[in-house]
Amino acid sequence: MPTVRDDPYLNFNFLVELDGDQVAGFSEVELPEGRIDVVAYRDGSDKTSNARLLPGRVEFGPLVLRRGFTGDTTLYDWWHSVSQGSLDRRDVVVTLLDETGEPVARWHLRRAWPTKYASSDLNALGNDVVIETLELTHEGIELR
């Protein structure tokens, strides 16, 4: 359960784990959004033409991981394996840390698998770090 305090937590101290193994060096994590579809329902005997609104399916956006490319091909290898037909699902945990490095909240994504892999552009006149991006689809998220 997240720790409650008066001052909000800063967003730059976090860890990412794939199936229990900590994956180092992510510069950015985009946590997925959750949406509940709205279902309009009206009974034929209702006296008004207004529809009742009911909760429908729950949908989740992707988790997006970005890190500087260091030559480690772990993320690409996972994506490539799935692209070749081997559906390798993994649990992913993103942990927010406080200023002392203690965990304060965990987002647990169930049965995730990569749907997109991308690298940043290369530019002979550039001065930026090469960033690799992995987008993960998953079957649900829990905040602990």
C-alpha positions as CSV (number, residue, x, y, z in Angstrom):
1,M,0.0,0.0,0.0
2,P,1.4,3.4,-0.9
3,T,2.7,5.6,1.9
4,V,0.7,8.8,2.4
5,R,2.4,12.1,3.3
6,D,1.8,15.8,2.9
7,D,4.5,16.5,0.2
8,P,4.1,14.6,-3.1
9,Y,6.8,12.2,-4.2
10,L,9.3,13.1,-6.9
11,N,9.2,11.1,-10.1
12,F,12.8,10.4,-10.8
13,N,13.6,7.6,-8.3
14,F,12.2,4.3,-9.5
15,L,13.1,0.7,-10.3
16,V,11.8,-1.7,-12.9
17,E,11.6,-5.5,-12.5
18,L,10.8,-8.1,-15.2
19,D,9.7,-11.4,-13.6
20,G,11.5,-10.5,-10.4
21,D,14.8,-9.5,-12.1
22,Q,15.7,-5.8,-11.7
23,V,16.4,-4.2,-15.1
24,A,18.8,-1.3,-14.7
25,G,19.0,2.1,-16.2
26,F,15.5,3.2,-17.4
27,S,15.4,6.9,-18.0
28,E,11.6,7.0,-18.4
29,V,8.6,4.9,-17.6
30,E,5.1,5.8,-18.8
31,L,2.7,4.1,-16.6
32,P,-0.5,2.9,-18.3
33,E,-3.8,4.6,-17.9
34,G,-6.9,2.6,-17.0
35,R,-10.3,3.2,-18.6
36,I,-13.8,1.9,-17.9
37,D,-16.0,1.8,-20.9
38,V,-19.5,3.4,-20.4
39,V,-22.4,1.3,-21.5
40,A,-25.7,3.1,-22.2
41,Y,-28.7,1.0,-21.3
42,R,-32.4,1.8,-21.6
43,D,-35.2,-0.6,-20.7
44,G,-38.1,-0.6,-23.2
45,S,-40.5,0.2,-20.4
46,D,-38.6,3.3,-19.1
47,K,-40.9,6.4,-19.0
48,T,-38.0,8.7,-20.2
49,S,-35.8,8.5,-23.2
50,N,-32.7,8.9,-21.0
51,A,-30.3,6.0,-21.0
52,R,-28.8,4.7,-17.8
53,L,-25.0,4.6,-17.8
54,L,-23.3,1.4,-16.6
55,P,-19.7,0.5,-16.2
56,G,-18.5,-1.8,-19.0
57,R,-15.2,-3.4,-20.0
58,V,-12.0,-2.2,-18.3
59,E,-9.1,-1.4,-20.7
60,F,-5.5,-0.5,-20.0
61,G,-3.1,1.4,-22.0
62,P,0.5,0.2,-22.7
63,L,3.4,0.5,-20.3
64,V,6.3,2.3,-22.1
65,L,9.9,1.8,-21.0
66,R,12.8,4.0,-22.3
67,R,16.5,3.7,-21.6
68,G,19.8,4.6,-23.1
69,F,21.1,2.0,-25.4
70,T,24.2,0.3,-23.9
71,G,24.6,-2.7,-26.1
72,D,22.5,-4.9,-23.8
73,T,20.0,-6.6,-26.1
74,T,17.7,-8.0,-23.4
75,L,14.7,-5.9,-24.4
76,Y,15.1,-6.4,-28.1
77,D,15.6,-10.2,-27.6
78,W,12.3,-10.3,-25.7
79,W,10.5,-8.4,-28.4
80,H,12.1,-10.5,-31.2
81,S,11.1,-13.7,-29.5
82,V,7.5,-12.6,-29.4
83,S,7.7,-11.4,-33.0
84,Q,8.8,-14.9,-34.0
85,G,5.7,-16.5,-32.3
86,S,6.9,-17.3,-28.8
87,L,4.5,-15.5,-26.5
88,D,6.7,-14.9,-23.5
89,R,4.5,-13.2,-20.9
90,R,6.2,-11.6,-17.8
91,D,5.1,-9.8,-14.7
92,V,6.5,-6.3,-14.5
93,V,6.8,-4.2,-11.3
94,V,7.6,-0.5,-11.3
95,T,8.6,0.7,-7.8
96,L,8.6,4.3,-6.8
97,L,11.3,5.2,-4.2
98,D,11.4,8.0,-1.7
99,E,14.4,10.3,-1.1
100,T,16.1,7.7,1.1
101,G,15.7,4.9,-1.5
102,E,12.9,3.2,0.3
103,P,10.0,1.8,-1.7
104,V,6.7,3.8,-1.3
105,A,4.5,2.4,-4.1
106,R,4.5,-0.5,-6.5
107,W,2.6,-0.8,-9.8
108,H,2.3,-4.5,-10.7
109,L,1.4,-5.3,-14.3
110,R,0.3,-8.9,-14.9
111,R,1.2,-11.0,-17.9
112,A,2.9,-8.3,-20.0
113,W,4.5,-8.8,-23.4
114,P,6.2,-6.5,-25.9
115,T,4.2,-5.1,-28.8
116,K,6.6,-2.4,-30.0
117,Y,10.4,-1.9,-30.0
118,A,12.0,1.3,-31.3
119,S,15.3,3.1,-31.2
120,S,15.9,6.8,-31.5
121,D,17.2,8.2,-34.8
122,L,20.9,8.4,-35.4
123,N,22.3,11.8,-36.5
124,A,26.0,12.4,-37.4
125,L,25.6,16.0,-36.2
126,G,23.7,15.1,-33.1
127,N,24.8,15.0,-29.5
128,D,22.0,13.0,-27.9
129,V,22.0,9.6,-26.3
130,V,20.5,6.7,-28.3
131,I,17.3,5.7,-26.6
132,E,15.6,2.3,-27.0
133,T,11.8,2.1,-26.3
134,L,9.8,-1.0,-25.4
135,E,6.0,-0.8,-25.3
136,L,4.3,-3.5,-23.3
137,T,0.7,-4.8,-23.4
138,H,-0.6,-6.4,-20.2
139,E,-3.7,-7.9,-18.6
140,G,-4.1,-5.6,-15.7
141,I,-2.4,-3.3,-13.2
142,E,-2.5,-3.1,-9.4
143,L,-1.1,-0.3,-7.2
144,R,0.3,-1.8,-4.0
